[in-house]
Amino acid sequence: MVIIMPITAVSLFSGCGGFDWGATQAGLTIIWANDIEPHAAFAYRSIFPNVPFITGDIRKVSEFPKADVLIGCYPCTGFSIAARRRWKDRQERNLMETPGNFLYLEFIRALKQVRPKYFFVENVSGMISAKDGWFFEQQLQGFRDLGFTPLVQTLHAKDF
């Protein structure tokens, strides 16, 4: 008899489930998901009706389940090139004063609790240049501090 155990994943900043759909196509089983946006939650539940989905601010989630993989797409608004163009001379102030720009810390907090073997996180390329790379380096260091060796790769949507 062969017993096949599913590869489990926790999903943060799940939106309507696009990243999770790809993960399930690759063989992962999503066991828990979260997003703050109620409309996204509605869409997510229509695609993944059996996945426990917590609608709300991730900063108020005290516990995350254990899983093999942690995936997430934390907000990119503060790092997108379009948003930064609108800010012009206020760019540095806005980057540091916008709480959403620090939600990567919640992903790192979840990494500590979930204790996955692997993680996947996605964001926009503007993250690399924001505040001269400070935000990007903070994330990489947070991952390293937890014993991970991050592999960074730029993917272009047109190729997929």
N, C-alpha and C positions, 0 to 999 in steps of 0.2 A: 504494500500500500504506500502510495506517495501522498504526503500532505504538503500542500502548497500554502504557505502563509502569505497573506497580502502585505504589500509594502504600504504602510500607513503614512498619511500626511496631515499636518495641521496647516490651515491656510489663513493668513492674516491680510487685512486690507483687500478682501476678496472681491469687492465690486460685484458685478453681475456674474462672475464665474469664468471669465475667459481663460485666465491662467490655469484655473482648476480643471477646466475642460481639457486643455492640453495635457495636464498632468495625468488625468484619468485615461486619456488616450495612450499615454506612455506606460500605463499599468499601475499607477498609484491609486490607493483608496483614500479619499478624503474623509477624515473622521470628525472634523470640527472646522468651522469657518467663522469669520467675523468681518463686519464692515459697519461703518457708522451711518451710511446712507440708506434710508428705508426703501427707496425705489430700487436701488441695486439689490437689496435683500430680497425684495419681491421677485425680481428677475432670477436671482440665484436659486431661490427655492423652487422656481418653476423648472429649472434645469436639474437641480440636485435635491429632490424632495426628501431624501432620506438622510441628508447630512445635517447634523445639529448646527444651526446657524445663529450666532449671537449678534443681534443688531444693537450697536452702541459704541461708545467711545472706548477704544482699546486700552486707554489709560486707566479705565475703571474695571478691567478684567483682572481679577486677582490670580487666577490659576488657569493654566493651559494644560491640555492632556499630553501625555507622552506619545511620541510618534517617531517613525524612522526618518521622516523628512519634514522640514519646515519650509513653507513657501510663502512669499509675500511680495506685494507691490505697493509699498508705502507711497503716500502722496508725492507727486512730482511738481505740483504747481509752483512752488518757490524756486525750483531749479530749471524749469523749462525756459528755453531761450525766448519764447514769446512773452512770458510774464516778466522776465528780466528786462526786455526792451521797453516795456510799458513803464517800468519803475525808473529807468534812466539813472539820474543822480541819486535816487533814494535806494538803489540796489543793495548796498552793504547793510544799511540800517534794516531794511525789510528782511533780508536773509536771516539776520540774527534775532529779529524781534517777532518773527512769525512762528508760533508754536508748532504748526504743522511741519515745519522744516526739521524738527527734532524727533519726529515719530520713528525714525530709524532706531532710536534708543529703546522704543517699545519692542521692536523686532529683536534687538539684542537681549532684552529682558526675557522675551519668550524663548530665545535660544537657550538661555540658562535653565529654564523650566522644562522645556520639551525634550531637551538633550537628544537631538536627532543625530543620525549618522551623517546626514547631508542637509544642506539648505540651498535654496535657490531664491534669489531676490532680484527684482527687476526695477529699473528706474530709467530716467532719461539721461542722455549724454551730458546735459548741462550740469548734472550733479558733479561731474569730474572737474569742471572749471569754477563752480560756485565758490566764492570767497577764496579764490586761488587754490582750490583743491582741498580746503580745510574740511568741509563736510564729508567728502569722499574718504579722505584719510582717516577721519574719526571713525567712520564705519568699518573700514578695513582693520583698523587697530582693535576695535571692539570684537570683531570676529577672531582676530589672532589671539586676543587675550583669553578667549574661550577655547583655544586649542585648534581652531580651524585654520586651514591654509587656503585663503580665498583665491579663486581663479576668476579673473576679470576678463570679460569678452564683450565687445560691442557687436550687437546683432542689428541688422537693418531689416525693418519690417517688409520691405519690398522683396526680400529674399525668401519670405515665408508666406 
